[in-house]
Amino acid sequence: MDRLDAMQAFVTVADLQGFAAAARKLKRSPPTVTRLVASLEDRLGQRLLQRTTRSVTLTDAGQRYVERARRILTEVEQAEAAALSQRTVPTGRFVVSGPALFGRLHLAPLMCTYLLRYPQVTGELMLADRVVNMVDEGVDLALRIGHLADSSLVARKVGQTSRVLVAAPKYLAKHRPPRTPEELPKHELIHFTALSPAPEWRFERKGREHTVRFSPRLVTNSGDAAIGHALLGGGLTLALAYQVADAVKAGRLVTVLEAFEPPPLPISCVYPSARMVSANTRAFLELAAGQRWVFGGAGPRAD
């Protein structure tokens, strides 16, 4: 029995309260995880988990052991990370996550450049419009857009993007473009929930904030869907500048209320502070910092 493997299996089962869930996270079969935990219990001569058909809970002995096991595993991880940080050449598995559309347009090409430059690295790119739990999902570095909540993550700003209000010319040909944010509720509005969970948009002019609450015609968690509906003339939508840059440049979308554009949002690379910065992460950060990801709202506007 590998003592650390068994300890990791036990802690994961305890955290997720199930063998099947632990097996999925550890990418092992449920019988393997069961054998690892059983072998640990045999070695200690104590039952650590109470199993029923519906649940898995810690025994008193398990409760005492799990805290010590977590500390040991953390120390082992930190020791390995410290050793890895001494490498000068990136190597091994490297997992990066980011928003879906930004990932396709900008993060995926950067990952390709990274892998071509460092052939000893095996890359994994996870694209999703949600905030991933980096530790639980095994992510080494995440790209995030927006102001970051206080956390244990280290952040490095690598760019910024404006938030722009856009509509198709054919929509604006039928509806008088709004002159102020307060006119927006009279329009057909498309709400992308990743930018604002509640149906309200915030604008700013000369230091004064304008908050507009509205009843959207379309609500979606997909930036592609929101922009696609706007392109078809479905109404106005608030988007990040990089999401609509090509459409604005081609004249298929027009920006409105540019004088009320809120301050830009930072684009940051984040990584767990509990780990030493590995050569993999350090090299990727250097590439990302060189991209000059600054996206503004310049382009055709409605007069």
Summary of the structure (lengths in Angstrom):
residues: 303
radius of gyration: 24.5
end to end distance: 72.7
largest distance: 78.6
contacts: 921
relative contact order: 0.15
helix: 41%
strand: 26%
